Amino acid sequence: MAIEHLAFLTPGNYAEDSPHQGLEDTLRLFEQGEALGYQGAWVRQRHLERAVSSATTLLAAATQRTRRIALGTAVIQMGYENPFRLAEDLATVDVLSHGRLQVGLSAGVPPYGPLLGGRLFDGDAQGIDFSHARVERLRSNLRGDFFGDDDFFVESPAGRHRPRVQPHAAGLVERLWYGGGSLKSAQWAGAQGYHLLIGNLNRGEQTDNFFEAQRSQLDLFHANWSAPYAPRVALGRVIVPLDSADAATRARYRAWAALRVPRTLGPQGDRCTLFARDLVGTSDEILESLRQDPIVPSVQELRLELPYDFTGEEYAQILSDTARYIAPALGWSPAQTVKASDHSLPRAAATSRPSSITAMA
């Protein structure tokens, strides 16, 4: 099955003393991805880190810097969020983007909840429901249903009207995703009609083989799909091509990847976390690895998971090389590019291909 939808996921990191530059670089990367024909640009949401802590705020800015590319959040941990207020923010971004927003979500106790204490919680956290029900509350708010009885109205200077989340973003409830990684999450996402995000880590619940575990999750998701619209699966892989990088950058990429190999050799921690190897090499080497990836033929959407703390120029080079030398061999065709004075191609775009590529069968 050919890859029809190519996207990337960026961490949006920045230097401690230069958050503006880092966030601006992230927005610029979205513009570059759109110019290269990528169909999606996603940003991680991270708390208490030098990264994007409010995906909706950043993507609101991205709606004004892009025209076509889908804008995604991956993932919003609902334990930190108010399902009503978040619904208002997401709906606003979706309206500003003309329906381009893709919302990745996850459930569970917020990891830094005990540290934050009263900075986050209004009472005893033991009484708060952090289960999948919290995700469902968000979706319920996004449906556009009216609140209260039929005879309840909101009186405002703008007129008399029935109350519901405003603005109403029609269709957004069909663009909600759930971050997979376990059998339970994959089954729940399918049964509830959330699209599935899978990446380069998951839980080894029945096997120590990363790909066998991911295959079981994917099969369970499809077996339980219940929504009237078609299910979507976005597969994430760390892909770092070397083709147009200079010698020093190539050496740094390979050294970075080598430090991450030990975690791929077996289950990690009490949760038996399994990691896939990072795909760092020439385009030919990366394509050979993708040919051996048993999950790739089962999906139509591939998402580059960009490394943390690389420079803006390095991200641009990775996006450019992937779009030019790797994705076409997977059957991908770029979306129509957007031509505007402020949407120039990244520096790496003009670099010639140093070696040939054999198209993927």
N, C-alpha and C positions, 0 to 999 in steps of 0.2 A: 504494500500500500504506500503510495507516494505521500510525502510531506506537503500539505497544501497551505499550512499556516505556520509561519516562522515568527517567533517572538523572542524577546530577551527579558531577563529579570536582573535588575541592578540593585545593589545594596544602598546606593546613595550615600556612601561614606564621605566624610569631610575631616579636615584637620581641626583639632581642638580650637585653634585660634582663627579659623577661617571658614565658618559654616556657610557664609554667603557664597563663597567661591565653589564649595562642594555642591551645594544645592543648585547653583547655576549650571555647573558642569553636568548634573543629572538631567536638567531640563534640556540642555544642549544635546545630550545623548539621545533624548527622545526625538529631537528634530533630525538628528543624523540618521537614526533608525528609520524614520519615516521616509527620508530622502533615498535610502537604500532599498526601499520596498518591503521592509518588515511589516507584518500585519499586526503585531502587538508589542507593547512596551509596558513592562510591569515593574513595580518598585516594592521592595520589602518594607514592612513596617516594623521597626525595632524600638524598644524603649530603653532609656538610660544608656544609650550608646551614641557614638558619633555617627548617627545615621538618621534616616527619615523616621521621625516619631509620629508624624501625622500624614499618612498617605493621602487622605482626602484633600488636605491643604495643598500639598505639592501637585496633585493631579488637577486641582482646580486651575493652578497656574499653567499646567501642561495643556489644558484645553484651549488656552489662548496662544499657544506656541506651535500647535499642530492642527491638522485639518482632517486627517483620515485614520491614522493609526489607532488601534484599540488601546485603551489605558487601563491597566490592571493593578490591583492591590493584592499582595501575597506575603503573608496572610495577615488579616486583622484578627488579633486574639480577642475574642468577645469578652473575656474576663475583665478586660480593662475598660470596656465600653458600656455606655448607656444605650440600649437598643432603640430608643425613640430618638435621641439626639443624633446618633450615628445615622439613622435612616434619613433624617433631614439633610445631613451633610452629603451623604451618598447621592440622594436624589438631586441635590443642587448641582453636584459635579456632573451627573449624567445628563441633566438638561443643558448645562453649559457645553458639554461635549457633543450634543446632538445624538445621544444614545450610544456612545462609544465605551462606556465604563464596564469593566469586568471586575467583580468583587470576590476576592478570595478570603475565606473565613476559617476560623478554627475555634473549637470549644476548649473547656478545661480551666482549671484554677490558674490565675495569672502567676507566672513564675516569680515575679518580684513582689507579689502581694504582701507577704510577711514583712519585707523590708519597708514597703511604702506605708503599710498600716493605715493610719488616719488620713494620710495624704490622698489615699485612693478610696477607702471604704468609709461609709457614714455610720457604720455600726459593726457588729460582730460578723466577720466574714464567714463564720461557720454556718450562718443562716442564709447565705446567698447561693442561688442555684447557678452553678457554672457549667451545667451539662449542655447537651445539644439543644435543650429547650431554650437556652438563651439565644442561640442562632435562629431558631424558629421565631422567636419574638421579633427579631430584626426583620425577617422576611414578612411577617404579618404586618408590620408597620409600613413596609414598602408596597404592599398590594394595592393600596389606594382605597381600602374600605373606610367608610365613614365611622366615626366614633360616636358613642352615645345612642340614645333613642332617636327615632325618626323625627321627633319634634324638637330635637335639641339643635340650636343654631349658635354660631359665634357672631356676635355683633361687633363690627369694627368700622373705622372710617371708610374702608374699602367696600363696605356693604355687608349684607346678611348672608351667611353661607353655612353649609354643613361642615363640621370639622373633620379633617384628615391630615396626614402628613403632607406638607407643602414644601416645595412643588411636588406634584405627582409625576413620577418618571415612569411612563408606560413602558412595559417590557423589561424593566430592570430585574424583576423577580425571576426572569428566565436567564439571567446572566450572573447568577450567584454560583460560586465555586466553593468546594471544600478541600482543605489541605489533607491529602491522604497520607498513608504511611503505615497503616495497620489494617488488619482484617475488619475490625469493628468500624473504623472510620470509612473504609471503602464500601462496606455493606450499607451503613447508614446513609452515606451520600447518595448511593444509587436508589435506595428505597424512598428517600425524601425528594429526589429530583434535583440535587445539586451536582453540577459538573465536577470533575475530579482533577485535582492537581497532584501529580506525582513527580518525584525528583530523584536525587542521587543518594537519598537515605531512606530507610524504612526499618520496620521491626522484624526480626527473625523469629516469628512465632511458631512456625512449623518446620523451619529449615534454616541452615546457616548460609545458604546460597542466596545472594542478593537478588538475582534475577528470578529465581524460583519464587521467592517471597513476593516480589512485585507482580509477577504473573498471577499468583493466587489472588492478590488484592484486586487486580484489574478484572479478572474473571468474575469475582464476587460482585464487583460494582455493576458490571453489565447484567449479570443474572438477576439483580435486584432492582434494575431501573424501572421506574413506575410513571414518570412524567409523560405528558402527551407530546412534548418536544424531544428532539433527538439528543442523546447524551454526547457530551464532549469530554475528551481527556487530553490534557496538556502534559507532555512528557518533558521533564527538565533534565538536562545533562550539562555538566561543566565542560565547556568546549573552548580551548585556547589554541588557535592555530598560530604557527610560527612564520608563515610564508613571507609576509612583508615586514616582519619585525627585524630590527638590526641585530648584530651578533650579541651585543651586551644584553639586549632585552630577551633574546632567545635563551641565553644562559640563565637569566633570572627566572623566566617562566619554568624552565626545567627544574631548577633548584627548588622553587616553590612547590611544584608538583611532587618532587621526591620526598619532601617533608611530610606529605599527606598520605603517602603509600601505606605506612603501618596501620592506619585505622581501617584500611580495606581488607586486611588479612584475616579478620575474624570478627565475631560479634563484640560490641563494645558496651560495657556498663551493665547495670541491672536490667535495663530494658532490651538488651540484646540488639542494639542498633547496628544495622548493616549499612556499609557505605560502598557506593560504586566508585571505581577509579576515575580520576579526572582525565579527560581526553586532551592531552597536551602534546603537540607534535605538528608535523607538516599536514597539509590537507589530505594527502594520500594516506598518511598514518591514521589520521582521525577517521577517515572514511572506512578504512579497514576495520577499525574498532566498532564503528557503527554497524557495519555489515554483520558483526558477530553479536550484536546486542539483540536478544530475542524479543525485546519489547518494541523496538522501533517499527517493525512491520505492522504492528497492531494499532498504531496511532497515526493521526493525520496532522497533529499539532506538536511542534518541537519548540522548546524554549531554552535558550542559552542561559545558564545560571552563571552570571559574571562573578569573578572572584572579588573578595573584599580588598579594599585599599590598593587597587591599581590606579594608575593615573588616567585622566580623561583621554589622553592621546592613546594610551594602551587599550582602553575600552573601544575607542573608535577603530583602531586597527583590528581588534578581534571581530567586531561587528562587520567591518568591511570584508575581511578575508572569508568569513563564514558565508556572507551573502554572495560573494563572487565565486568562491572555489569549492565550497562544501555543499551548501543547500541545493544548488541546481543539480548536483549529482544524486540527490535524494528525490528528485522529481519536482522540486519547488520552483515556482515562478514568482518574481517580485510583484507586489501590488503596484498599481500606477503611482509613480512618484509625484510628489508635490513640488512644484517649482515656485519659489518665492525668493526674494532678495536675501532674506535672513535664514534660508534653509539650504546652506551650502553643504557639500559633501565633506566627510571627515578627511583629514590629511592623508590617511592610508588609502583612500579610494583610487588614487592615480597610480598606485604601485603595480607593476606588472607581475604576472604569475611566474615564479621561477621554475616550476616543473609541471608536468602534465598530470591530468586527473583522469582516471578511468571511471566512467559513469557507473553509479550503483545499479545493479540489476534489480 
